[in-house]
């Protein structure tokens, strides 16, 4: 599985907005310069983030973007789903195949409780479990948890000198 460059830019833009020590918004020109990406491409990304309530757009000459909520409330999963969409990672296309029928064909007296049924893909069950673990991991990481980890790492390096 690979995420698009748009997700990469979205996460980095949010990190920059959260890290900024200013109390006001940051313009698209500054954000695009920081990320080395075109203003028009980044504007499309920021528009998606605005539509999903992750950032606010501040209009005017001195306008720009700011986080709509605290960085600790913006999860990586939310950002990824905003940019990539909310589709499933895996879809079993083999439920009606002969191979699948052989795997799930068990006499009634040999059926394992909670085992695969005729319409359940045995591969999908594993892939769904992996997706659940990934989603939980991405829910556990917010823009703030990453900033905190970076700050802690910088602090530790400074103390070693």
N, C-alpha and C positions, 0 to 999 in steps of 0.2 A: 504494500500500500504506500502510495506517495501522495503527499499534499501538494497543492499548486503553489507557485510563487506568490500568488495573491494572499494565501494564508500566511506565508512567511512575512510579507510586507505588512499585513494587518496586525499581526502579533508584535512586530517591531515598532510600528507606529503607536500602538497602544502603550508599549513599554516607554517610548519616548514621551508620550503625553503624561503618563503617570510619574515618570522620573523628573520631569521638568520642575524646577524649583519655583517657577513663576506661578502667580495666582491667576493668570489669565490664559486665554486660549493660544493655540499655536497655528499659524497659517499653513496652508497647503504648500506654499513655496518652501518654507523652512523644513517641513516634514519631508518633502520630496528630496530636498538637498541632503538631509541627514541619511536618508535611505538609498540615495543614488538611484532614484526611479523617476519616471516622468510625472509631471503634475497631473496630466489627464488620466493616466493609469491609476495613480494613487487616489484621485478624486472619485473614481468608480468604486474603489475598495471602501473608501471612507463613507460613501453614500450607502453602501450595504450595511455598514456598521451603524450608521445613523438610523436607518430604517428599522433595525432590530433593537434600537434603544441602548446601544453600547456607548456611542458618543453623541454629543450635541454639536450642531453646527451653529456658530455664532456669526450672524450676518454683519456686513459693513466693511469698510476699508480696513479696519483693524480686526476683522473677523478671523475665524479659523475654526478649529475643533478643540473640544475638551471632553474628558470622560463624563459620561452621563451618570455614572455611579462610582463609588469608591473602587479602587483597583482590586481590593480584596474580594469584591463581589463579581468580578468578571473572570469567568473560568476559560481555560484554553478550549474546552469542549464547546462552549457557547460560541466562541469566535470561529472555531473551525466549522461548526455547523452553519453559521451565518454565511461564511464564504464558500464552503464546499457544497452546502446543501445537507439535508438530513436523511439521505438514503442509506440503506443497509449496505454493509461492506461485502456481504456474501449472499448469493441467492442460489439455492440448489436447483440445478436444471436436470437432475438425473432421477427424480422421484419415479418416473414411469419407465425407467430403463430395466432391462432384464437383470443387469448386475444388481440394481437396488432391490428388486424383487427377491433375488436369491439371498441377499444379506438380511432381509427382514422376514423371510419365510421360516417360521418356527411353528411346530405343532402347539396346539393350545395348552397342553399340559407341560410344555417346556418353556412357555413364555416367561420371560424375566419381568418381574414387577418394575414398572417405570422404564422398561426397555423400549427400543424403537418400535413404532407401529408401522403398518403398511404404508401410510402416507407421510411418515417422518423420515427425513433425510439424515442418515447417521453422520455424514460429514458436516452438515449444517449445524448439528448440535454442538460439535466442537468449535466450529467457526463462530457461532453465536456466543459461546462462552468466552472466546478470545476477545470478541467485540465488547462484551460487557466489562471485561477487565480493562481494556483500553479506555472505554468511556469513563469508568470510575477513576482511573489514573488522571485523565484529562480534566475531570470534575474537581479532583483534589488539588490541582495546580491552577492558581490564579495569577493574574498579572503581578499582584503584590507579593505572592510567595516567591516568585522568581526574582523580583527586585530585592526582597529581603535576603535571599540566598547570595545574590551578587554583592550586596552591601557587607554581608558577613564574610564572604571570601576576600573582599578588598580590605576589610578590617584585620583579618588574620594575616594577610600578606604584609600590611603596614607594621604589625606588631613583630614580625619576624626580622625586620630590618634593623 
